[in-house]
Amino acid sequence: MYQRSIDDPAGFWSEIAEEFYWEQRWNPDEVCSENLDVTKGPIKIEWFKGGRTNICYNAVDRNVESGNGDKIAMYWEGNEPSQDGKLTYSELLDKVCQLANYLKSVGVGKGDAVVIYLPMLMELPIAMLACARIGAVHSVVFAGFSADALAQRIVDCKPKAVITCNAVKRGLKLIPLKDIVDTSLVESAKNGVNVGICLTYENQSALNKVDTQWKPGRDVWWQDVVPNFPTKCDVEWVDAEDPLFLLYTSGSTGKPKGVLHTTGGYMVYSATTFKHAFDYKPGDVYWCTADCGWITGHSYVTYGPLLNGASVLIFEGAPNYPDPGRSWDIVDKYGVTIFYTAPTLIRSLMRDGTEYVDRYSRKSLRVLGSVGEPINPTAWRWFYDVVGDSRCPISDTWWQTETGGFMITPLPGAWPQKPGSATFPFFGVQPAIVDEKGRELEGECSGYLCIKKSWPGAFRTLYGDKDRYETTYFKPFAGYYFSGDGCSRDKDGYHWLTGRVDDVINVSGHRIGTAEVESALVSHPKCAEAAVVAIDHEVKGQGIYAFVTLVDGVSYSDDLRKSLIMTVRSQVHLLDDVWSNNLITNCHFLFLTTYNFP
Ligand code: AMP
């Protein structure tokens, strides 16, 4: 399939796209038109031009119409283990339609932005789908962002409405989301953006109406209005290249970038990557721990799984509440078969020991997944051996907000795994590792990770800032999409992501990936988490500074510091003979290494 996707991308992706419903088919000779070379004119990426479809229709109605209306679309587990809920595909369709009708009634239409600032309630994907149904552009803001960050995004995309809830409880902590929205709306108004509607869901598990500040006219309780609307709502058919959502992500400098994804290509790509990278089967119960505030929650909580008719688990709470066994309790409770999470969570659970994992059966698990950062081999092994009982393949999926879906990922069971390697490109993806002059490197090599050809899920622009889009992603290496990540390829062709290249530390002219040093540190049995940054060094240019959190119960000592450094020296093998022991301890859990090039 990979070979075919490269030899005949138009034929390959057309066949897959035909599995979805299109109100109007795309122009057969315009499956993909692209220019990724800034020297040849403006950057352009278009897929399925001329096609008209709707992603909400394909993710929800299509499943109901094909006889799966009674299948569970979503399970929901609240902050407290006693709180749960579920929705079938038919019930989901009703709820999406009611909200879509409400949004239309307050004047939200095709092309209008809607900001969603909600925790992981079922209402979050419902809100995304309702926007998509009527052609509105959703912009989900992670409900852990401050009022300032929210205001910045509101000012940029000027939404017609904001959808939020009164509050959320994460573990024992109560977060008054509506108050945060209120502050951000005051801030937005000062910048000339007045939002007319603030639809507020009453989250039963948190506060009640009485405690919530209210601005009559603007603020509306979801429960007071939405259930009164009809459960049927016509679909707005949109062009394949019409915007689906905006998702803000941080750049290395400046204001957040509004990554814009369009409808047709994103739909085909998120569904296909989900299906193959997790070896999805219709009986699976799938749990992705990501929040919908991130791209993972867009492509692999909401769209990818629902487009496949999957049963998705949504968890509102915290993985260490009421204790660090919560994740495995949930796995057993729902019979989760595919579990997709992040290395940082794996490491934090590792820190609490295997006892919490061993308490639960986890027999239902079949495929594991990891995303967000390079997974260090120690965490990979723990995930594989302890969580998956050495029988579940791990899909270490490398991708980005900008890519819309997986780019480099194992296909479970298809080839031997190497702990810490994201393995090979997904169908249609042509990676290139280039040197600093943009020359493509062959065979075993290390350099900057670029992509040579467009893929259907690629973002189309940065909202309102085409210049920044071209400058950040296409100008560094003409002819390529530049990911901003470093990568090496081993002799067997496996890809090893080394982290952001802006996270690379240059010590005496030698590049050291912070991820490389962090991975070495966290492989030490007494180290739970590590973060490495560069510091200025008058002789060597940059030195390495490591922040280290130790495993519970271990105390910091000079001997431990030395032992940690020796671990780094032994693992960052290139530097083995040149690491210095010249260390300064600044305070508890912090140490400074300097690099002593001979
Ligand atoms: P985001 O756009 O926030 O999803 O972040 C994307 C960045 O996360 C990538 O550029 C990588 O640096 C990192 N990343 C995501 N997944 C992986 C992975 N499986 N392996 C290595 N790095 C990853």
Residues whose N, C-alpha, C, O or C-beta is under 5 A from the ligand:
A	BS01	AMP	S370 V371 G372 E373 P374 I375 D396 T397 W398 W399 Q400 T401 E402 S483 D485 L497 G499 R500
